[in-house]
Structure formats: structure tokens, C-alpha cells
């Protein structure tokens, strides 16, 4: 399948800005869906009316989550503002997906400990590190031995979200002499 020059421009604009690979994949996905939704019309030939129609379709007909619709909007705004260098007026006509209001389920300490003990091996270790430090999944998977400081009970997270470095501390396990991490 031949590569689209427009999508290559989008990829280059994303990479120049050092966005994550997942953001790149997501933005390409939503831009491609936007173009296909409008029967392969070029985005230069479309504007706010078409953007509103696409986002409204996602919310009303596809019943996507609010965060999914916002992700699609971000991808399209990136396309128009950063790649096509077009200013868009505020999109008043967009029907936004409603975020469901629900009370989150919070596990007790005992339930959390039981859950963590049920996950064996490397997956269990990763789960406990994420739980104990508040790291994101990819941050944990990218950890190196030299990022862990046992004396200060800290973990240096390099190139986290937004390509920023940060330090997180590990929590102490109540039923053991070590740490949860």
C-alpha cells in the first residue's frame, strides 16, 4: 500500500516535536479515520463543518467515550494547526461525548494484597512496582538497574510522559521489612 504524503507529513511533524510513538500511532489512526469518514477528501478541502460532523458521529452514532472523542479532536487539531498551518475557529457545533458519572471501586488493603499475591512472576513484579510507585506501564518497562536507588528509596524515571525525567519514591510494605517495589 503506497504511503500517503499527508500522513508522512503528519509523522514528521510528530517526530520533530518528540511525541511518543503511541501518540503518533493514535494521531495517524484518527486522521486516517477522519479522511475515510469524508470519502477520502483531502483535509485542505474540508473545514470546521466536516470536523464537527466527524466528532458528532463519533459521539452520537459510534457512542465512543469522551476521552476517545477528545483524542480524535486532538489529532485533527494537530493536523490542521501543525501540519496544514490552518487556524480553526472554536468548534461550537461539536457534540461532545458525555463522561459517565460513576463512583470508582476502591479496593481495601486486604483486597489489594490478595490481588497482588495472585499475580506471579515478572508480571507480578511489574504490577507491584507500578502499584507501589505510581509509575505508568511504559515507565516501568523502561526501567534500568541504575535508575533504582535503594539507599534513598527512589526510582528515577527517565523520559516519562512528555519526555520528562522525574523521581518517585517507593512505599514501605506493612507486613515485610522490605519495600513493595
C-alpha beads as a LAMMPS data file, in Angstrom:
LAMMPS data file: protein, C-alpha beads

181 atoms
180 bonds

1 atom types
1 bond types

-500.0 500.0 xlo xhi
-500.0 500.0 ylo yhi
-500.0 500.0 zlo zhi

Masses

1 110.0

Atoms # bond

1 1 1 0.000 0.000 0.000
2 1 1 1.562 3.326 -1.041
3 1 1 2.350 5.786 1.724
4 1 1 0.235 8.897 1.903
5 1 1 2.300 12.094 1.572
6 1 1 -0.050 13.813 4.009
7 1 1 0.340 11.104 6.655
8 1 1 4.118 11.200 6.166
9 1 1 3.991 14.954 6.841
10 1 1 1.976 14.235 9.997
11 1 1 4.553 11.625 11.116
12 1 1 7.411 14.052 10.512
13 1 1 5.656 16.860 12.417
14 1 1 5.045 14.499 15.352
15 1 1 8.631 13.226 15.385
16 1 1 10.102 16.725 15.201
17 1 1 8.133 17.530 18.353
18 1 1 9.335 14.304 20.044
19 1 1 5.850 12.969 20.719
20 1 1 5.657 9.349 21.826
21 1 1 5.262 6.503 19.346
22 1 1 1.828 5.756 20.802
23 1 1 0.714 9.341 20.216
24 1 1 1.968 9.087 16.640
25 1 1 0.060 5.859 16.067
26 1 1 -3.089 7.267 17.631
27 1 1 -2.983 10.535 15.672
28 1 1 -2.366 8.709 12.369
29 1 1 -5.281 6.388 13.148
30 1 1 -7.710 9.247 13.849
31 1 1 -6.591 11.353 10.890
32 1 1 -6.997 8.348 8.587
33 1 1 -10.498 7.686 10.006
34 1 1 -11.406 11.360 9.562
35 1 1 -10.357 11.255 5.894
36 1 1 -12.147 7.946 5.256
37 1 1 -15.281 9.239 7.002
38 1 1 -15.403 12.005 4.402
39 1 1 -14.853 9.610 1.496
40 1 1 -11.135 10.314 1.087
41 1 1 -11.449 14.071 0.657
42 1 1 -8.229 15.918 1.392
43 1 1 -8.322 17.836 4.688
44 1 1 -7.353 21.025 2.806
45 1 1 -10.762 20.813 1.137
46 1 1 -12.546 20.452 4.457
47 1 1 -13.003 22.618 7.497
48 1 1 -14.839 23.034 10.756
49 1 1 -18.156 21.740 9.422
50 1 1 -16.557 18.413 8.461
51 1 1 -14.628 18.195 11.720
52 1 1 -17.836 18.791 13.668
53 1 1 -19.669 16.180 11.606
54 1 1 -16.949 13.587 12.269
55 1 1 -16.754 14.269 16.016
56 1 1 -20.531 14.340 16.332
57 1 1 -20.741 10.993 14.529
58 1 1 -18.242 9.536 16.993
59 1 1 -20.296 10.749 19.962
60 1 1 -23.806 10.094 18.684
61 1 1 -23.605 7.143 16.279
62 1 1 -20.433 5.369 17.421
63 1 1 -21.107 6.098 21.107
64 1 1 -17.395 6.485 21.908
65 1 1 -16.111 7.514 25.316
66 1 1 -15.465 11.187 25.924
67 1 1 -11.731 10.547 26.160
68 1 1 -11.773 8.776 22.778
69 1 1 -13.566 11.681 21.159
70 1 1 -11.108 14.126 22.739
71 1 1 -8.223 12.071 21.393
72 1 1 -9.704 12.234 17.884
73 1 1 -10.186 16.001 18.254
74 1 1 -6.567 16.443 19.369
75 1 1 -5.332 14.505 16.339
76 1 1 -7.417 16.569 13.935
77 1 1 -6.417 19.849 15.581
78 1 1 -2.772 18.786 15.299
79 1 1 -3.295 18.065 11.605
80 1 1 -4.843 21.438 10.865
81 1 1 -2.713 23.611 13.126
82 1 1 0.743 21.995 12.942
83 1 1 0.757 20.241 9.570
84 1 1 -1.590 22.232 7.332
85 1 1 -0.914 25.518 9.185
86 1 1 -4.593 26.456 9.252
87 1 1 -6.316 28.348 12.024
88 1 1 -9.620 26.907 13.153
89 1 1 -12.276 28.924 14.908
90 1 1 -13.762 27.480 18.091
91 1 1 -15.776 24.375 17.296
92 1 1 -19.134 25.258 18.886
93 1 1 -21.158 22.717 16.916
94 1 1 -19.284 19.688 18.213
95 1 1 -21.448 17.326 20.231
96 1 1 -19.186 16.009 22.956
97 1 1 -19.476 12.521 24.324
98 1 1 -20.671 12.634 27.909
99 1 1 -18.341 11.276 30.551
100 1 1 -20.181 8.711 32.634
101 1 1 -20.523 9.650 36.253
102 1 1 -19.828 6.673 38.446
103 1 1 -18.264 6.057 41.800
104 1 1 -14.889 4.333 41.422
105 1 1 -14.291 0.991 43.054
106 1 1 -11.583 1.252 45.689
107 1 1 -10.060 -1.941 46.990
108 1 1 -9.329 -2.427 50.686
109 1 1 -5.732 -3.087 51.780
110 1 1 -6.530 -6.755 52.190
111 1 1 -8.107 -6.985 48.724
112 1 1 -5.129 -5.191 47.203
113 1 1 -2.641 -7.522 48.911
114 1 1 -4.635 -10.574 47.828
115 1 1 -4.752 -9.317 44.239
116 1 1 -1.017 -8.584 44.155
117 1 1 -0.139 -12.023 45.558
118 1 1 -2.225 -13.701 42.841
119 1 1 -0.076 -12.304 40.018
120 1 1 3.043 -14.486 39.732
121 1 1 6.466 -13.934 38.209
122 1 1 7.640 -10.949 36.234
123 1 1 4.076 -9.690 35.712
124 1 1 3.589 -9.688 39.464
125 1 1 6.807 -7.752 39.968
126 1 1 5.803 -5.176 37.345
127 1 1 2.328 -4.840 38.872
128 1 1 3.744 -4.307 42.370
129 1 1 6.262 -1.719 41.132
130 1 1 3.536 0.188 39.300
131 1 1 1.198 -0.004 42.283
132 1 1 3.835 0.963 44.822
133 1 1 5.323 3.880 42.888
134 1 1 2.510 5.273 40.747
135 1 1 4.512 4.732 37.569
136 1 1 2.946 4.364 34.177
137 1 1 3.274 0.986 32.462
138 1 1 5.825 2.100 29.854
139 1 1 7.865 3.909 32.512
140 1 1 8.135 0.676 34.457
141 1 1 9.003 -1.392 31.403
142 1 1 11.831 1.018 30.509
143 1 1 13.437 0.896 33.973
144 1 1 17.125 0.081 34.220
145 1 1 19.008 -1.159 37.268
146 1 1 20.919 2.135 37.572
147 1 1 17.581 4.011 37.865
148 1 1 16.899 2.407 41.266
149 1 1 18.474 3.980 44.361
150 1 1 17.905 1.624 47.300
151 1 1 19.625 3.908 49.830
152 1 1 17.279 6.827 49.153
153 1 1 14.362 4.521 48.276
154 1 1 13.870 6.348 44.979
155 1 1 13.438 5.436 41.358
156 1 1 14.485 7.821 38.604
157 1 1 12.039 7.718 35.733
158 1 1 13.718 8.852 32.553
159 1 1 11.861 10.139 29.511
160 1 1 8.434 9.683 31.084
161 1 1 5.268 11.302 29.804
162 1 1 6.135 14.467 27.915
163 1 1 9.722 13.182 27.645
164 1 1 10.385 14.441 31.177
165 1 1 12.500 12.899 33.905
166 1 1 11.143 12.594 37.441
167 1 1 11.801 10.816 40.710
168 1 1 9.324 8.605 42.520
169 1 1 9.653 7.026 45.933
170 1 1 8.643 3.523 46.855
171 1 1 6.135 2.789 49.605
172 1 1 7.062 0.587 52.523
173 1 1 5.200 -2.700 52.824
174 1 1 3.476 -3.057 56.228
175 1 1 3.935 -6.824 56.516
176 1 1 7.565 -7.065 55.491
177 1 1 10.907 -5.492 56.206
178 1 1 11.474 -4.543 52.581
179 1 1 9.599 -2.410 50.149
180 1 1 6.732 -3.231 47.865
181 1 1 8.850 -2.335 44.884

Bonds

1 1 1 2
2 1 2 3
3 1 3 4
4 1 4 5
5 1 5 6
6 1 6 7
7 1 7 8
8 1 8 9
9 1 9 10
10 1 10 11
11 1 11 12
12 1 12 13
13 1 13 14
14 1 14 15
15 1 15 16
16 1 16 17
17 1 17 18
18 1 18 19
19 1 19 20
20 1 20 21
21 1 21 22
22 1 22 23
23 1 23 24
24 1 24 25
25 1 25 26
26 1 26 27
27 1 27 28
28 1 28 29
29 1 29 30
30 1 30 31
31 1 31 32
32 1 32 33
33 1 33 34
34 1 34 35
35 1 35 36
36 1 36 37
37 1 37 38
38 1 38 39
39 1 39 40
40 1 40 41
41 1 41 42
42 1 42 43
43 1 43 44
44 1 44 45
45 1 45 46
46 1 46 47
47 1 47 48
48 1 48 49
49 1 49 50
50 1 50 51
51 1 51 52
52 1 52 53
53 1 53 54
54 1 54 55
55 1 55 56
56 1 56 57
57 1 57 58
58 1 58 59
59 1 59 60
60 1 60 61
61 1 61 62
62 1 62 63
63 1 63 64
64 1 64 65
65 1 65 66
66 1 66 67
67 1 67 68
68 1 68 69
69 1 69 70
70 1 70 71
71 1 71 72
72 1 72 73
73 1 73 74
74 1 74 75
75 1 75 76
76 1 76 77
77 1 77 78
78 1 78 79
79 1 79 80
80 1 80 81
81 1 81 82
82 1 82 83
83 1 83 84
84 1 84 85
85 1 85 86
86 1 86 87
87 1 87 88
88 1 88 89
89 1 89 90
90 1 90 91
91 1 91 92
92 1 92 93
93 1 93 94
94 1 94 95
95 1 95 96
96 1 96 97
97 1 97 98
98 1 98 99
99 1 99 100
100 1 100 101
101 1 101 102
102 1 102 103
103 1 103 104
104 1 104 105
105 1 105 106
106 1 106 107
107 1 107 108
108 1 108 109
109 1 109 110
110 1 110 111
111 1 111 112
112 1 112 113
113 1 113 114
114 1 114 115
115 1 115 116
116 1 116 117
117 1 117 118
118 1 118 119
119 1 119 120
120 1 120 121
121 1 121 122
122 1 122 123
123 1 123 124
124 1 124 125
125 1 125 126
126 1 126 127
127 1 127 128
128 1 128 129
129 1 129 130
130 1 130 131
131 1 131 132
132 1 132 133
133 1 133 134
134 1 134 135
135 1 135 136
136 1 136 137
137 1 137 138
138 1 138 139
139 1 139 140
140 1 140 141
141 1 141 142
142 1 142 143
143 1 143 144
144 1 144 145
145 1 145 146
146 1 146 147
147 1 147 148
148 1 148 149
149 1 149 150
150 1 150 151
151 1 151 152
152 1 152 153
153 1 153 154
154 1 154 155
155 1 155 156
156 1 156 157
157 1 157 158
158 1 158 159
159 1 159 160
160 1 160 161
161 1 161 162
162 1 162 163
163 1 163 164
164 1 164 165
165 1 165 166
166 1 166 167
167 1 167 168
168 1 168 169
169 1 169 170
170 1 170 171
171 1 171 172
172 1 172 173
173 1 173 174
174 1 174 175
175 1 175 176
176 1 176 177
177 1 177 178
178 1 178 179
179 1 179 180
180 1 180 181
